[in-house]
């Protein structure tokens, strides 16, 4: 047994995005059952290259007693990993595709309206989402899709309750979504503070439901703006449970 530095992964925080995996040159981290796990203490070098890639701060360096079995050379371990992976699946450099930041370009011809046979009007609008990802836990703190746009901070029930969400709120804005009741509000404040600080955001719109628990996302946005030290206009939009905008 020996005491040394080693990574510790908080599985309660981990969202299984996989961004840490390609940053571990020793192959010590794998995604198992939807969570990042340290597969062997003796493979981890304790340097923490994987930490900066975690969007939810689930990885830290700790000092603990480590039972180090007979050493397996890292090169041998990585070789076995390569043998177990089919050639087309070897590229992991971008981590989980669901967390990869990207701008979305829309075809102007997308969307139309039509009348279906029973007399109801079926409206097909062009999607207005211009980025990926959107979940506040997964969006990068700095990204081109934030610059020069208003930031729409959305409680995650709003798009379900408000039918005109895409055209009335989302259009021409960058967006982050989250639930202030189910998630860590302090994490929201810290993440939003950095997003506002690091990007050229022109204004902030907070879309929230009328229910009391949803006021948490307003508080997080206002506190983040205060901490950022920037003078940016903030607007609040309340959506009622019946789908109306107040």
SULSULJO-V6643 format. One record per backbone hydrogen bond with DSSP energy under -1.0 kcal/mol. NH is the residue of the N-H (numbers start at 1). CO is the residue of the C=O. If there is no record, write none. Layout:
BEGIN
NH & CO
NH & CO
END
This chain:
BEGIN
2 & 66
4 & 64
6 & 62
8 & 60
10 & 58
14 & 10
24 & 21
25 & 23
27 & 24
30 & 37
32 & 35
35 & 32
37 & 30
39 & 28
43 & 40
51 & 48
54 & 51
60 & 8
62 & 6
64 & 4
66 & 2
77 & 73
78 & 74
79 & 75
80 & 76
81 & 77
82 & 78
83 & 79
84 & 80
89 & 86
90 & 87
95 & 92
99 & 96
102 & 132
104 & 130
110 & 107
114 & 122
116 & 120
119 & 116
122 & 114
124 & 112
132 & 102
136 & 177
138 & 135
139 & 135
146 & 143
148 & 200
149 & 146
151 & 203
152 & 174
153 & 205
154 & 176
155 & 207
156 & 178
158 & 155
161 & 157
162 & 158
165 & 162
168 & 164
169 & 165
170 & 165
171 & 166
173 & 170
174 & 150
176 & 152
177 & 134
178 & 154
183 & 179
188 & 184
189 & 185
190 & 186
191 & 187
192 & 188
193 & 189
194 & 190
195 & 191
196 & 192
197 & 193
198 & 194
201 & 199
202 & 149
204 & 233
205 & 151
206 & 235
207 & 153
208 & 237
210 & 239
214 & 211
215 & 212
216 & 213
217 & 214
219 & 215
220 & 216
221 & 217
222 & 218
223 & 219
224 & 220
225 & 221
226 & 222
227 & 223
228 & 224
235 & 204
237 & 206
239 & 208
240 & 244
243 & 240
246 & 238
END
